[in-house]
Amino acid sequence: MSKTSADIVEKCLAVEPGEEVFVVTDPRKVGVAKSIARACNAAEAETITAIMPLLESHGNEPPSTIATGMAEADVVFTCTTKAITHTRARLEAADTGTRTGILRSVTEDMMVEGAMTVDFDELKQRTEALAEIMTAADSAHVESKEGTDIRFSIEGTQAFSLDGFFHEEYGFATLPPGESPTHPVEGTANGTVVFDVSMDNIGQLETPIEVAFEDGFVTDVSGGEEATELQRILDESDENAGNLAEFAIGTNPKAKLIGNLAEDKKRAGTMHFAIGDNESLGGTTKSEIHLDGVLRHPTITLDETVVVEDGRLRTELLDD
């Protein structure tokens, strides 16, 4: 893992000698965290590693001591099982100038194959181009042969280029790289989404989960046992848990569908929606959860332009 870790530390987050680096992990991701910490030490940074308890769900806040350390550090790496990307702690760290590298659910195998082996510079160009197209668009329509058919506004929203590199305007970088997300305008999403690859807190799906949205919120969840589990999560969470929080398109040609959202959602031509909190994407709806779900073969139309057709990212629109 050493080469990948060195690239992440030195190239993507540009860690400098003498900087204070805080590596946050949990009992399941210590191996990845150790590799990142060794790379930070090799870069002559002052590195501290903290092992926190496993979080119950993606989007849960970390313990207050972790949050304080994140805000105090120059650079933070979150090598955790559950993502703390969409949390107040991460946003507050960004406000103090902390550069954060997100390695949510990343395994040791993922550090040496698949999405992490992509040409980072080429991917950055492609993902930035897609983000520009998404930012300029006013409306989105997503369909799939599995039954997805949903429309929503993205007018006035900013799309992100999550290409592995730190972007100061976002305050974080995500690894593995390769997606452009934004958030649907609150209250505008109407239609049906069928998740058919994987879902946060559930894993690889054996049976598709069909979710109906009305005015931006979940109104019905149907399918098999996995749909029942998603409904339970929503019922036990807060009132904003059913908000359609994120709309994102994968751009990484090296990413594989492995049942791990950290990589699944980066595969070029897939896309994912999330439900719950959208504040870290520029929205105003707060929730204690943020759960991604992946679609394998979407057709995505932005205004009048088809950018993904039946799971194929139209790279000819991006490679100018």
C-alpha positions in Angstrom: 0.0 0.0 0.0 3.0 2.3 0.4 3.0 3.8 -3.1 -0.7 4.6 -3.0 -0.4 6.1 0.4 2.5 8.2 -0.6 0.6 9.5 -3.7 -2.4 10.4 -1.5 -0.3 12.1 1.2 2.2 13.9 -1.0 0.3 14.6 -4.2 -3.4 14.7 -3.4 -3.3 16.4 0.0 0.2 18.0 -0.4 1.3 17.3 3.1 4.4 19.5 4.0 7.2 18.9 6.5 6.3 20.1 10.0 2.5 20.1 9.4 0.3 18.6 12.1 -1.6 15.6 10.7 -4.4 13.8 12.4 -5.2 10.3 11.1 -8.6 9.1 12.3 -9.6 5.5 12.2 -11.7 2.8 13.8 -10.9 -0.9 14.8 -11.8 -2.2 11.3 -9.5 0.2 9.3 -6.3 0.3 11.3 -4.3 -1.2 8.5 -5.1 1.5 6.0 -4.6 4.2 8.7 -1.1 2.8 9.5 -0.1 3.0 5.9 -1.3 6.6 5.6 0.4 7.5 8.9 3.7 6.0 7.7 3.5 8.1 4.5 2.9 11.2 6.6 5.9 10.4 8.7 8.0 9.9 5.6 6.8 13.4 4.5 8.2 14.7 7.8 4.8 15.7 9.2 4.0 15.6 12.9 1.5 12.7 12.8 -1.0 11.5 15.4 -3.3 8.5 14.9 -6.6 8.1 16.9 -8.7 5.0 16.9 -12.4 5.9 17.6 -15.3 3.6 18.2 -17.3 2.3 15.2 -20.1 4.7 14.2 -23.6 3.3 13.7 -24.3 5.0 10.4 -22.7 7.1 7.7 -23.2 10.7 8.6 -23.1 10.2 12.4 -21.0 12.7 14.2 -17.6 11.5 15.6 -16.8 11.8 19.3 -16.1 15.4 20.5 -12.4 14.7 21.1 -12.1 13.6 17.5 -14.0 16.6 16.2 -11.7 18.9 18.3 -8.6 17.3 16.9 -9.9 17.6 13.3 -10.4 21.3 13.8 -6.9 21.8 15.3 -4.9 19.8 12.7 -3.5 21.1 9.4 -4.4 17.9 7.6 -6.9 15.1 8.6 -7.2 11.7 7.1 -10.4 9.8 8.0 -9.8 6.1 7.4 -13.1 5.0 8.9 -15.8 2.3 8.2 -18.6 4.8 8.3 -18.2 8.2 6.5 -17.9 11.4 8.5 -17.8 13.5 5.4 -21.3 14.8 5.8 -21.0 15.9 9.5 -20.7 19.2 11.4 -17.3 18.1 12.6 -15.9 17.9 9.0 -17.5 21.3 8.1 -16.1 22.9 11.2 -12.7 21.6 10.4 -12.9 23.0 6.9 -13.9 26.4 8.5 -10.6 26.4 10.4 -8.6 25.6 7.3 -8.0 21.9 7.8 -7.4 19.9 4.7 -9.3 16.6 4.9 -8.7 13.4 3.0 -11.7 11.1 3.1 -11.0 7.3 2.9 -14.4 6.0 3.9 -14.8 2.2 3.9 -11.5 1.8 2.0 -10.0 -1.6 2.4 -6.4 -2.7 2.1 -7.2 -4.5 -1.2 -8.7 -1.2 -2.6 -5.4 0.6 -1.9 -3.6 -1.6 -4.5 -6.1 -2.3 -7.2 -9.2 -0.9 -9.0 -10.1 2.7 -8.7 -6.9 3.7 -6.9 -4.8 2.7 -10.0 -6.3 5.3 -12.2 -4.4 8.1 -13.9 -5.1 10.8 -11.4 -4.3 13.8 -13.6 -6.5 12.5 -16.5 -9.3 11.7 -14.1 -9.1 15.2 -12.6 -9.5 16.8 -16.0 -12.5 14.6 -16.9 -14.3 15.0 -13.5 -13.8 18.8 -13.5 -15.3 19.0 -17.0 -18.4 17.0 -15.8 -18.7 19.2 -12.7 -18.8 22.3 -15.0 -21.6 20.8 -17.1 -23.6 19.9 -14.0 -23.1 23.3 -12.4 -24.4 25.0 -15.6 -27.5 22.9 -15.9 -30.9 23.8 -14.4 -32.7 20.4 -14.4 -32.0 16.7 -14.3 -33.9 13.6 -15.4 -32.7 10.2 -14.4 -34.1 7.0 -15.9 -33.1 3.3 -16.0 -34.4 0.1 -17.4 -34.7 -1.2 -13.9 -37.5 1.4 -13.3 -35.9 4.6 -12.2 -37.7 7.7 -13.5 -37.2 10.9 -11.5 -36.9 14.6 -12.2 -35.6 17.4 -10.1 -34.0 20.9 -10.3 -30.3 21.6 -9.8 -30.6 25.2 -10.8 -28.1 27.4 -8.9 -26.3 24.4 -7.3 -22.6 23.8 -7.5 -21.2 20.4 -8.5 -18.0 19.2 -7.0 -15.0 17.5 -8.7 -14.1 14.7 -6.3 -11.1 13.6 -8.2 -8.8 12.7 -5.4 -7.1 16.1 -5.1 -7.8 18.5 -2.3 -9.9 21.5 -3.4 -9.8 24.5 -1.1 -13.3 25.6 -2.1 -14.7 22.2 -0.9 -12.4 21.7 2.1 -11.8 18.0 1.4 -10.7 15.3 -1.0 -12.1 11.8 -1.4 -10.3 8.5 -2.1 -10.7 6.5 -4.2 -11.3 9.3 -6.7 -13.9 9.7 -9.4 -17.3 11.4 -9.0 -19.1 14.7 -9.5 -21.9 15.3 -6.9 -24.3 18.1 -6.2 -27.6 18.3 -4.4 -31.1 18.4 -5.8 -32.8 21.7 -5.0 -34.9 21.0 -1.9 -38.5 20.1 -2.5 -38.2 19.6 -6.3 -37.6 15.8 -6.7 -40.6 13.7 -7.9 -40.5 10.2 -9.2 -39.0 6.8 -8.5 -35.5 5.6 -7.9 -34.5 1.9 -8.1 -31.2 1.2 -6.3 -29.8 -2.0 -7.9 -26.1 -2.2 -6.9 -25.4 -1.3 -3.3 -26.7 0.8 -0.4 -24.9 2.3 2.6 -25.6 0.4 5.9 -26.9 -2.5 3.8 -24.1 -3.4 1.3 -24.4 -5.2 -2.0 -28.0 -5.6 -2.9 -29.5 -9.0 -3.7 -32.9 -7.4 -4.5 -33.4 -3.9 -5.9 -34.8 -1.3 -3.6 -37.5 0.9 -5.1 -37.9 4.3 -3.5 -40.7 6.8 -4.3 -40.1 10.6 -3.8 -42.6 13.4 -3.7 -41.5 17.0 -3.3 -38.0 15.9 -2.4 -38.8 13.4 0.3 -39.2 9.6 0.5 -42.9 8.6 0.5 -42.6 4.8 0.0 -39.9 2.1 0.1 -40.6 -1.3 -1.5 -38.7 -4.5 -2.5 -37.4 -7.4 -0.4 -35.7 -7.7 3.0 -33.2 -5.0 2.1 -36.0 -2.5 1.4 -37.5 -3.4 4.8 -34.1 -2.6 6.4 -33.9 0.7 4.7 -37.4 1.6 5.8 -36.4 0.7 9.4 -33.4 3.0 9.2 -35.5 5.9 8.0 -38.2 5.2 10.7 -35.6 5.2 13.5 -33.8 8.4 12.2 -34.8 12.0 12.3 -37.5 13.9 10.3 -35.1 14.8 7.5 -33.7 11.3 6.9 -35.8 10.9 3.8 -34.6 14.0 2.1 -33.1 13.4 -1.4 -29.7 14.8 -0.5 -27.3 14.1 -3.3 -27.1 13.4 -7.0 -23.7 12.2 -8.3 -22.2 10.7 -11.4 -19.2 8.3 -11.4 -16.2 9.1 -13.6 -13.4 6.5 -12.8 -12.9 3.9 -15.5 -10.8 1.7 -13.2 -13.4 1.5 -10.5 -15.1 -1.9 -9.9 -18.5 -2.9 -8.6 -17.5 -4.8 -5.5 -20.4 -4.1 -3.1 -18.5 -1.3 -1.3 -19.9 2.1 -1.9 -16.5 3.8 -1.6 -15.6 2.2 -5.0 -19.0 1.3 -6.5 -20.2 4.9 -6.8 -16.9 6.0 -8.5 -17.3 3.6 -11.5 -17.7 5.6 -14.7 -21.3 5.6 -15.9 -22.9 4.6 -12.6 -24.6 7.2 -10.5 -25.8 7.5 -6.9 -28.4 9.3 -5.0 -28.2 9.8 -1.2 -30.9 10.4 1.3 -30.5 12.5 4.5 -28.1 15.4 5.1 -27.1 17.7 2.3 -25.4 20.6 4.1 -21.9 19.6 3.1 -23.0 19.7 -0.5 -24.3 23.2 -0.3 -27.9 22.4 0.8 -29.7 23.5 4.0 -31.3 20.2 5.2 -29.6 18.7 8.2 -29.9 15.0 9.2 -28.0 12.6 11.4 -27.6 10.2 8.4 -26.3 10.4 4.8 -26.8 7.1 2.9 -25.7 6.5 -0.7 -27.3 4.1 -3.1 -25.9 3.2 -6.5 -27.6 2.7 -9.9 -25.8 0.5 -12.5 -27.3 1.5 -15.8 -28.7 5.1 -15.6 -29.6 7.4 -18.4 -29.0 11.0 -17.2 -30.2 14.0 -19.0 -29.1 17.5 -17.9 -31.4 20.1 -19.4 -31.5 18.7 -23.0 -28.1 16.9 -23.0 -27.7 13.2 -22.3 -24.5 12.9 -20.3 -24.8 9.2 -19.4 -26.6 6.7 -21.6 -27.6 3.3 -20.2 -24.6 3.3 -17.9 -22.1 4.8 -20.4 -20.5 8.1 -19.5 -20.3 10.2 -22.7 -16.6 11.1 -22.4 -16.7 12.8 -25.8 -18.5 15.6 -24.0 -15.7 15.9 -21.4 -12.4 15.2 -23.3 -11.9 18.5 -25.1 
